[in-house]
Amino acid sequence: MNKWSNKNRPWFFALLFLWMLCTASPAGATGDEGLQPLSLHDAFVKALENNPMLQQAQATTKKADAQVGQAFSAFLPKVNLDLGYMHTNNPVMSFSNKLNQAAFTQADFQIDRLNHPDYRDNWEYKFVFMQPIFNQGQEYIGYKTSKLAKAISDLGYSQTAQSVLFMVEQAYCQALLAEEKVGVLRTAYKTASLHETLARRRYEAGLVLKSDLLSAQVQKTKVERQLFKAESDYLIALAALNNAMGVDQGLKWHIQRIDFESSDERELDYWLKIAKEHRPEYQMAQKQLKIADYLHKQALFKFLPSFNLVGIYQGDRQNLAYFGGDSWTLMANMTINIFNGFGDRAGVSAANADRQRAAARLRQVEQAIELEVRQAYYRFQTAKKQLKVARQAVKQAKESQKILRNRYSNGLALMVELLSADTTVKETSLEEAAARFDARLAWSELRRKAGVLGQDIIVRFKDKAQR
């Protein structure tokens, strides 16, 4: 046995050197050389520019902004032009039309002509000016609630943007994980090929049974199948990333590496505090409560009078070729609500109930946010610990594989032990990659639950879009 080992040991070291050359550089495992580089920041920018969910949110904010202008217009005067034509022999209408046309004569006072006038045409134009003064608070309340609705739509955009950026980061990390999985399995495939060659040489030398060679070949085939699936999963992950960014799903990128670990050691109380300050949902619930307060005031204003100013300039003529008469009218109108069938009182009760519901909704949102932040914080702490353990497991698995490879080459270990070590290295490497992925996403989720994920880039992009 020792004689064979000394004789064949150079073969083993040659194969080992070849294996080290093949696995020394895992970069480019997916053949992405020459492709356009894509960083996480680039992915965020593309998503903010192209994601359909954000485009819908932008349209909503534009609509809310337009509705603010629409509500403000209620304070401004209204000017309308009314046009009319009349052909009549109605005594009252005919008498009135003649007066308005400045065509009335003394002969028109004859009784018969008053009772039986001839048919008469009247072309009328009327400019009507109306200046709202107070209409039970509708203008004021409408304007205030529209501004709050605009603020809510802005917060809704921020909420959607953070969700989209988290989705992009998740897809980005998933693509990196899929790429790394391809690299791990390619390394495992090369290792399996190396061990197959080693088993074949020992079998041909009559030192092991054929079962060792067959086991090595089965291991190689198994890893190859896993590699095929991993390569397919990588393409799917790229398509998912492109979909999150809102670009052509067939695009391929050279995805840049990111730091999967965060050294953030801030305590839970810090995250709870900033979540209450920055979480869009909480601020939206606060503004919904303010809207409910305004609507309650509007219900109370129903008991107050309405007051408006009206001005009318009117012109009348019998035919379009001749100028007739014109006149001015200025009016002040007031409407006092005396009794409305107790409907206004019921409206106050309904508005008060809506206000109570909005206050309860605010408390519910506050409690839900606190729970979400706590969950995200503890997941982040757990993910960091799991990553540390996973890295230690990889080191131990590789050391064990190295020992068993040396023992097998010297006839001191079985092929099944070596293959088991290979499987352990592969699995622990994949678990370590997944643990890094989980740690990064746990960190991102904590920032999202605190309302600060991508906050700077969202604000910069929104300001740029508004300019």
Contacts in CASP RR format, 6 or more apart in sequence:
PFRMAT RR
TARGET T0000
AUTHOR 0000-0000-0000
METHOD contacts of the structure
MODEL  1
MNKWSNKNRPWFFALLFLWMLCTASPAGATGDEGLQPLSLHDAFVKALEN
NPMLQQAQATTKKADAQVGQAFSAFLPKVNLDLGYMHTNNPVMSFSNKLN
QAAFTQADFQIDRLNHPDYRDNWEYKFVFMQPIFNQGQEYIGYKTSKLAK
AISDLGYSQTAQSVLFMVEQAYCQALLAEEKVGVLRTAYKTASLHETLAR
RRYEAGLVLKSDLLSAQVQKTKVERQLFKAESDYLIALAALNNAMGVDQG
LKWHIQRIDFESSDERELDYWLKIAKEHRPEYQMAQKQLKIADYLHKQAL
FKFLPSFNLVGIYQGDRQNLAYFGGDSWTLMANMTINIFNGFGDRAGVSA
ANADRQRAAARLRQVEQAIELEVRQAYYRFQTAKKQLKVARQAVKQAKES
QKILRNRYSNGLALMVELLSADTTVKETSLEEAAARFDARLAWSELRRKA
GVLGQDIIVRFKDKAQR
1 207 0 8 1.000
1 410 0 8 1.000
1 411 0 8 1.000
4 205 0 8 1.000
4 207 0 8 1.000
5 409 0 8 1.000
5 410 0 8 1.000
5 411 0 8 1.000
8 201 0 8 1.000
8 202 0 8 1.000
8 205 0 8 1.000
8 409 0 8 1.000
9 409 0 8 1.000
11 201 0 8 1.000
12 198 0 8 1.000
12 409 0 8 1.000
15 194 0 8 1.000
15 197 0 8 1.000
15 198 0 8 1.000
16 194 0 8 1.000
16 405 0 8 1.000
18 194 0 8 1.000
19 190 0 8 1.000
19 191 0 8 1.000
19 194 0 8 1.000
22 190 0 8 1.000
23 187 0 8 1.000
23 190 0 8 1.000
23 191 0 8 1.000
26 180 0 8 1.000
26 183 0 8 1.000
26 186 0 8 1.000
26 187 0 8 1.000
29 179 0 8 1.000
29 180 0 8 1.000
29 182 0 8 1.000
29 183 0 8 1.000
29 186 0 8 1.000
30 179 0 8 1.000
30 182 0 8 1.000
30 183 0 8 1.000
30 231 0 8 1.000
30 234 0 8 1.000
32 179 0 8 1.000
32 252 0 8 1.000
32 253 0 8 1.000
32 254 0 8 1.000
32 255 0 8 1.000
33 254 0 8 1.000
34 254 0 8 1.000
35 252 0 8 1.000
35 253 0 8 1.000
35 254 0 8 1.000
36 253 0 8 1.000
36 254 0 8 1.000
37 253 0 8 1.000
37 254 0 8 1.000
37 255 0 8 1.000
37 256 0 8 1.000
38 253 0 8 1.000
38 254 0 8 1.000
38 255 0 8 1.000
38 256 0 8 1.000
39 256 0 8 1.000
39 258 0 8 1.000
40 169 0 8 1.000
40 172 0 8 1.000
40 256 0 8 1.000
40 258 0 8 1.000
41 457 0 8 1.000
43 168 0 8 1.000
43 169 0 8 1.000
43 172 0 8 1.000
43 241 0 8 1.000
43 244 0 8 1.000
43 245 0 8 1.000
44 165 0 8 1.000
44 168 0 8 1.000
44 169 0 8 1.000
44 454 0 8 1.000
44 457 0 8 1.000
45 457 0 8 1.000
45 461 0 8 1.000
46 245 0 8 1.000
46 246 0 8 1.000
46 247 0 8 1.000
47 54 0 8 1.000
47 164 0 8 1.000
47 165 0 8 1.000
47 168 0 8 1.000
47 244 0 8 1.000
47 245 0 8 1.000
47 246 0 8 1.000
48 54 0 8 1.000
48 161 0 8 1.000
48 164 0 8 1.000
48 165 0 8 1.000
48 457 0 8 1.000
48 458 0 8 1.000
48 461 0 8 1.000
49 461 0 8 1.000
50 245 0 8 1.000
50 246 0 8 1.000
50 247 0 8 1.000
51 164 0 8 1.000
51 244 0 8 1.000
51 245 0 8 1.000
51 246 0 8 1.000
52 246 0 8 1.000
53 160 0 8 1.000
53 163 0 8 1.000
53 164 0 8 1.000
54 157 0 8 1.000
54 160 0 8 1.000
54 161 0 8 1.000
54 164 0 8 1.000
56 160 0 8 1.000
57 153 0 8 1.000
57 156 0 8 1.000
57 157 0 8 1.000
57 160 0 8 1.000
57 161 0 8 1.000
58 157 0 8 1.000
58 465 0 8 1.000
60 153 0 8 1.000
60 156 0 8 1.000
60 157 0 8 1.000
61 150 0 8 1.000
61 153 0 8 1.000
61 154 0 8 1.000
61 157 0 8 1.000
63 153 0 8 1.000
64 146 0 8 1.000
64 149 0 8 1.000
64 150 0 8 1.000
64 152 0 8 1.000
64 153 0 8 1.000
64 154 0 8 1.000
65 150 0 8 1.000
67 146 0 8 1.000
67 149 0 8 1.000
67 150 0 8 1.000
68 143 0 8 1.000
68 146 0 8 1.000
68 147 0 8 1.000
68 149 0 8 1.000
68 150 0 8 1.000
69 146 0 8 1.000
70 146 0 8 1.000
71 139 0 8 1.000
71 142 0 8 1.000
71 143 0 8 1.000
71 145 0 8 1.000
71 146 0 8 1.000
71 147 0 8 1.000
72 143 0 8 1.000
72 146 0 8 1.000
74 132 0 8 1.000
74 138 0 8 1.000
74 139 0 8 1.000
74 142 0 8 1.000
74 143 0 8 1.000
75 132 0 8 1.000
75 139 0 8 1.000
75 143 0 8 1.000
77 129 0 8 1.000
77 130 0 8 1.000
77 131 0 8 1.000
77 132 0 8 1.000
78 128 0 8 1.000
78 129 0 8 1.000
78 130 0 8 1.000
78 131 0 8 1.000
78 132 0 8 1.000
79 127 0 8 1.000
79 128 0 8 1.000
79 129 0 8 1.000
79 130 0 8 1.000
80 127 0 8 1.000
80 128 0 8 1.000
81 125 0 8 1.000
81 126 0 8 1.000
81 127 0 8 1.000
81 128 0 8 1.000
82 124 0 8 1.000
82 125 0 8 1.000
82 126 0 8 1.000
82 128 0 8 1.000
83 124 0 8 1.000
83 125 0 8 1.000
83 126 0 8 1.000
84 123 0 8 1.000
84 124 0 8 1.000
84 125 0 8 1.000
85 121 0 8 1.000
85 122 0 8 1.000
85 123 0 8 1.000
85 124 0 8 1.000
86 93 0 8 1.000
86 97 0 8 1.000
86 121 0 8 1.000
86 122 0 8 1.000
86 124 0 8 1.000
87 119 0 8 1.000
87 120 0 8 1.000
87 121 0 8 1.000
87 122 0 8 1.000
88 94 0 8 1.000
88 97 0 8 1.000
88 119 0 8 1.000
88 120 0 8 1.000
88 122 0 8 1.000
89 116 0 8 1.000
89 117 0 8 1.000
89 118 0 8 1.000
89 119 0 8 1.000
89 120 0 8 1.000
91 114 0 8 1.000
91 115 0 8 1.000
91 116 0 8 1.000
91 117 0 8 1.000
93 122 0 8 1.000
94 117 0 8 1.000
94 118 0 8 1.000
94 120 0 8 1.000
95 108 0 8 1.000
95 114 0 8 1.000
95 117 0 8 1.000
97 120 0 8 1.000
97 122 0 8 1.000
97 316 0 8 1.000
97 318 0 8 1.000
98 104 0 8 1.000
98 108 0 8 1.000
98 120 0 8 1.000
100 122 0 8 1.000
100 124 0 8 1.000
100 314 0 8 1.000
100 315 0 8 1.000
100 316 0 8 1.000
100 325 0 8 1.000
100 327 0 8 1.000
101 122 0 8 1.000
101 316 0 8 1.000
101 317 0 8 1.000
101 318 0 8 1.000
101 324 0 8 1.000
101 325 0 8 1.000
102 324 0 8 1.000
102 325 0 8 1.000
103 318 0 8 1.000
103 324 0 8 1.000
107 113 0 8 1.000
108 114 0 8 1.000
120 318 0 8 1.000
121 318 0 8 1.000
121 319 0 8 1.000
122 316 0 8 1.000
122 317 0 8 1.000
122 318 0 8 1.000
123 316 0 8 1.000
123 317 0 8 1.000
123 318 0 8 1.000
123 319 0 8 1.000
123 320 0 8 1.000
124 314 0 8 1.000
124 315 0 8 1.000
124 316 0 8 1.000
125 314 0 8 1.000
125 315 0 8 1.000
126 312 0 8 1.000
126 313 0 8 1.000
126 314 0 8 1.000
126 315 0 8 1.000
127 312 0 8 1.000
127 313 0 8 1.000
127 314 0 8 1.000
128 310 0 8 1.000
128 311 0 8 1.000
128 312 0 8 1.000
129 310 0 8 1.000
129 311 0 8 1.000
129 312 0 8 1.000
129 313 0 8 1.000
130 308 0 8 1.000
130 309 0 8 1.000
130 310 0 8 1.000
130 311 0 8 1.000
131 308 0 8 1.000
131 309 0 8 1.000
131 310 0 8 1.000
132 139 0 8 1.000
132 308 0 8 1.000
133 307 0 8 1.000
133 308 0 8 1.000
133 309 0 8 1.000
134 304 0 8 1.000
134 305 0 8 1.000
134 306 0 8 1.000
134 307 0 8 1.000
135 306 0 8 1.000
135 307 0 8 1.000
135 308 0 8 1.000
136 298 0 8 1.000
136 301 0 8 1.000
136 302 0 8 1.000
136 304 0 8 1.000
136 305 0 8 1.000
136 306 0 8 1.000
136 337 0 8 1.000
137 298 0 8 1.000
137 301 0 8 1.000
137 304 0 8 1.000
138 298 0 8 1.000
138 301 0 8 1.000
141 294 0 8 1.000
141 295 0 8 1.000
141 297 0 8 1.000
141 298 0 8 1.000
141 301 0 8 1.000
142 294 0 8 1.000
142 298 0 8 1.000
144 294 0 8 1.000
145 291 0 8 1.000
145 294 0 8 1.000
145 295 0 8 1.000
148 287 0 8 1.000
148 290 0 8 1.000
148 291 0 8 1.000
148 294 0 8 1.000
149 291 0 8 1.000
151 287 0 8 1.000
152 284 0 8 1.000
152 287 0 8 1.000
152 288 0 8 1.000
155 280 0 8 1.000
155 283 0 8 1.000
155 284 0 8 1.000
155 287 0 8 1.000
156 280 0 8 1.000
156 284 0 8 1.000
157 462 0 8 1.000
158 280 0 8 1.000
158 458 0 8 1.000
159 280 0 8 1.000
159 281 0 8 1.000
159 284 0 8 1.000
161 454 0 8 1.000
161 458 0 8 1.000
162 280 0 8 1.000
162 448 0 8 1.000
162 451 0 8 1.000
162 453 0 8 1.000
162 454 0 8 1.000
162 455 0 8 1.000
162 458 0 8 1.000
163 448 0 8 1.000
164 244 0 8 1.000
165 448 0 8 1.000
165 453 0 8 1.000
165 454 0 8 1.000
165 457 0 8 1.000
165 458 0 8 1.000
166 444 0 8 1.000
166 445 0 8 1.000
166 448 0 8 1.000
166 453 0 8 1.000
167 244 0 8 1.000
168 241 0 8 1.000
168 244 0 8 1.000
168 245 0 8 1.000
169 440 0 8 1.000
169 441 0 8 1.000
169 444 0 8 1.000
170 244 0 8 1.000
170 441 0 8 1.000
170 444 0 8 1.000
171 237 0 8 1.000
171 240 0 8 1.000
171 241 0 8 1.000
171 243 0 8 1.000
171 244 0 8 1.000
172 241 0 8 1.000
172 255 0 8 1.000
172 258 0 8 1.000
173 258 0 8 1.000
173 260 0 8 1.000
173 437 0 8 1.000
173 440 0 8 1.000
173 441 0 8 1.000
174 237 0 8 1.000
174 240 0 8 1.000
174 241 0 8 1.000
174 437 0 8 1.000
175 234 0 8 1.000
175 237 0 8 1.000
175 238 0 8 1.000
175 240 0 8 1.000
175 241 0 8 1.000
175 255 0 8 1.000
176 255 0 8 1.000
176 257 0 8 1.000
176 258 0 8 1.000
176 437 0 8 1.000
177 237 0 8 1.000
177 433 0 8 1.000
177 434 0 8 1.000
177 436 0 8 1.000
177 437 0 8 1.000
178 230 0 8 1.000
178 233 0 8 1.000
178 234 0 8 1.000
178 236 0 8 1.000
178 237 0 8 1.000
179 234 0 8 1.000
179 237 0 8 1.000
179 255 0 8 1.000
180 433 0 8 1.000
181 230 0 8 1.000
181 233 0 8 1.000
181 234 0 8 1.000
181 430 0 8 1.000
181 433 0 8 1.000
182 227 0 8 1.000
182 230 0 8 1.000
182 231 0 8 1.000
182 234 0 8 1.000
183 230 0 8 1.000
184 426 0 8 1.000
184 429 0 8 1.000
184 430 0 8 1.000
184 433 0 8 1.000
185 223 0 8 1.000
185 226 0 8 1.000
185 227 0 8 1.000
185 230 0 8 1.000
185 426 0 8 1.000
186 227 0 8 1.000
187 429 0 8 1.000
188 223 0 8 1.000
188 226 0 8 1.000
188 227 0 8 1.000
188 422 0 8 1.000
188 425 0 8 1.000
188 426 0 8 1.000
189 220 0 8 1.000
189 223 0 8 1.000
189 224 0 8 1.000
189 227 0 8 1.000
191 422 0 8 1.000
191 425 0 8 1.000
192 216 0 8 1.000
192 219 0 8 1.000
192 220 0 8 1.000
192 223 0 8 1.000
192 422 0 8 1.000
193 220 0 8 1.000
195 216 0 8 1.000
195 219 0 8 1.000
195 220 0 8 1.000
195 405 0 8 1.000
195 415 0 8 1.000
195 418 0 8 1.000
195 419 0 8 1.000
195 422 0 8 1.000
196 213 0 8 1.000
196 216 0 8 1.000
196 217 0 8 1.000
196 219 0 8 1.000
196 220 0 8 1.000
198 216 0 8 1.000
198 408 0 8 1.000
198 409 0 8 1.000
199 208 0 8 1.000
199 212 0 8 1.000
199 213 0 8 1.000
199 215 0 8 1.000
199 216 0 8 1.000
199 415 0 8 1.000
200 213 0 8 1.000
200 216 0 8 1.000
202 208 0 8 1.000
202 212 0 8 1.000
203 209 0 8 1.000
203 210 0 8 1.000
203 212 0 8 1.000
203 213 0 8 1.000
207 411 0 8 1.000
208 415 0 8 1.000
211 415 0 8 1.000
212 414 0 8 1.000
212 415 0 8 1.000
215 415 0 8 1.000
215 416 0 8 1.000
215 419 0 8 1.000
216 415 0 8 1.000
216 419 0 8 1.000
219 419 0 8 1.000
219 422 0 8 1.000
219 423 0 8 1.000
223 426 0 8 1.000
238 250 0 8 1.000
238 251 0 8 1.000
238 252 0 8 1.000
238 253 0 8 1.000
239 249 0 8 1.000
239 250 0 8 1.000
241 253 0 8 1.000
241 255 0 8 1.000
242 248 0 8 1.000
242 249 0 8 1.000
242 250 0 8 1.000
242 251 0 8 1.000
243 249 0 8 1.000
258 440 0 8 1.000
259 440 0 8 1.000
260 387 0 8 1.000
260 436 0 8 1.000
260 437 0 8 1.000
260 439 0 8 1.000
260 440 0 8 1.000
261 384 0 8 1.000
261 387 0 8 1.000
261 436 0 8 1.000
261 439 0 8 1.000
261 440 0 8 1.000
262 380 0 8 1.000
262 384 0 8 1.000
262 439 0 8 1.000
262 440 0 8 1.000
262 443 0 8 1.000
264 443 0 8 1.000
268 373 0 8 1.000
268 374 0 8 1.000
268 377 0 8 1.000
271 373 0 8 1.000
271 376 0 8 1.000
271 377 0 8 1.000
271 446 0 8 1.000
271 449 0 8 1.000
271 450 0 8 1.000
272 370 0 8 1.000
272 373 0 8 1.000
272 374 0 8 1.000
274 450 0 8 1.000
274 451 0 8 1.000
274 452 0 8 1.000
275 282 0 8 1.000
275 369 0 8 1.000
275 370 0 8 1.000
275 373 0 8 1.000
275 449 0 8 1.000
275 450 0 8 1.000
275 451 0 8 1.000
276 282 0 8 1.000
276 366 0 8 1.000
276 369 0 8 1.000
278 450 0 8 1.000
278 451 0 8 1.000
278 452 0 8 1.000
278 455 0 8 1.000
279 369 0 8 1.000
279 449 0 8 1.000
279 450 0 8 1.000
279 451 0 8 1.000
280 451 0 8 1.000
281 365 0 8 1.000
281 369 0 8 1.000
282 362 0 8 1.000
282 365 0 8 1.000
282 366 0 8 1.000
282 369 0 8 1.000
285 358 0 8 1.000
285 361 0 8 1.000
285 362 0 8 1.000
285 365 0 8 1.000
285 366 0 8 1.000
286 362 0 8 1.000
288 358 0 8 1.000
288 361 0 8 1.000
288 362 0 8 1.000
289 355 0 8 1.000
289 358 0 8 1.000
289 359 0 8 1.000
289 361 0 8 1.000
289 362 0 8 1.000
291 358 0 8 1.000
292 351 0 8 1.000
292 354 0 8 1.000
292 355 0 8 1.000
292 357 0 8 1.000
292 358 0 8 1.000
292 359 0 8 1.000
293 355 0 8 1.000
295 351 0 8 1.000
295 354 0 8 1.000
295 355 0 8 1.000
296 348 0 8 1.000
296 351 0 8 1.000
296 352 0 8 1.000
296 354 0 8 1.000
296 355 0 8 1.000
298 351 0 8 1.000
299 344 0 8 1.000
299 347 0 8 1.000
299 348 0 8 1.000
299 350 0 8 1.000
299 351 0 8 1.000
299 352 0 8 1.000
300 348 0 8 1.000
302 337 0 8 1.000
302 340 0 8 1.000
302 344 0 8 1.000
302 347 0 8 1.000
302 348 0 8 1.000
303 337 0 8 1.000
303 344 0 8 1.000
304 337 0 8 1.000
305 334 0 8 1.000
305 335 0 8 1.000
305 336 0 8 1.000
305 337 0 8 1.000
306 333 0 8 1.000
306 334 0 8 1.000
306 335 0 8 1.000
307 332 0 8 1.000
307 333 0 8 1.000
307 334 0 8 1.000
307 335 0 8 1.000
308 332 0 8 1.000
308 333 0 8 1.000
309 330 0 8 1.000
309 331 0 8 1.000
309 332 0 8 1.000
309 333 0 8 1.000
310 329 0 8 1.000
310 330 0 8 1.000
310 331 0 8 1.000
310 332 0 8 1.000
310 333 0 8 1.000
311 328 0 8 1.000
311 329 0 8 1.000
311 330 0 8 1.000
311 331 0 8 1.000
312 328 0 8 1.000
312 329 0 8 1.000
312 330 0 8 1.000
312 331 0 8 1.000
313 326 0 8 1.000
313 327 0 8 1.000
313 328 0 8 1.000
313 329 0 8 1.000
314 326 0 8 1.000
314 327 0 8 1.000
314 328 0 8 1.000
314 329 0 8 1.000
315 324 0 8 1.000
315 325 0 8 1.000
315 326 0 8 1.000
315 327 0 8 1.000
316 324 0 8 1.000
316 325 0 8 1.000
316 326 0 8 1.000
317 323 0 8 1.000
317 324 0 8 1.000
317 325 0 8 1.000
318 324 0 8 1.000
337 344 0 8 1.000
369 449 0 8 1.000
372 449 0 8 1.000
373 446 0 8 1.000
373 449 0 8 1.000
373 450 0 8 1.000
375 449 0 8 1.000
376 442 0 8 1.000
376 445 0 8 1.000
376 446 0 8 1.000
376 448 0 8 1.000
376 449 0 8 1.000
376 450 0 8 1.000
377 446 0 8 1.000
379 442 0 8 1.000
379 445 0 8 1.000
379 446 0 8 1.000
380 439 0 8 1.000
380 442 0 8 1.000
380 443 0 8 1.000
380 445 0 8 1.000
380 446 0 8 1.000
382 442 0 8 1.000
383 435 0 8 1.000
383 438 0 8 1.000
383 439 0 8 1.000
383 441 0 8 1.000
383 442 0 8 1.000
383 443 0 8 1.000
384 439 0 8 1.000
384 442 0 8 1.000
386 435 0 8 1.000
386 438 0 8 1.000
386 439 0 8 1.000
387 432 0 8 1.000
387 435 0 8 1.000
387 436 0 8 1.000
387 438 0 8 1.000
387 439 0 8 1.000
389 435 0 8 1.000
390 428 0 8 1.000
390 431 0 8 1.000
390 432 0 8 1.000
390 434 0 8 1.000
390 435 0 8 1.000
391 432 0 8 1.000
391 435 0 8 1.000
393 428 0 8 1.000
393 431 0 8 1.000
393 432 0 8 1.000
394 425 0 8 1.000
394 428 0 8 1.000
394 429 0 8 1.000
394 432 0 8 1.000
396 428 0 8 1.000
397 421 0 8 1.000
397 424 0 8 1.000
397 425 0 8 1.000
397 428 0 8 1.000
397 429 0 8 1.000
398 425 0 8 1.000
400 421 0 8 1.000
400 424 0 8 1.000
401 418 0 8 1.000
401 421 0 8 1.000
401 422 0 8 1.000
401 424 0 8 1.000
401 425 0 8 1.000
404 413 0 8 1.000
404 417 0 8 1.000
404 418 0 8 1.000
404 421 0 8 1.000
405 418 0 8 1.000
405 421 0 8 1.000
407 413 0 8 1.000
407 417 0 8 1.000
408 414 0 8 1.000
408 415 0 8 1.000
408 417 0 8 1.000
408 418 0 8 1.000
444 453 0 8 1.000
447 453 0 8 1.000
447 454 0 8 1.000
END
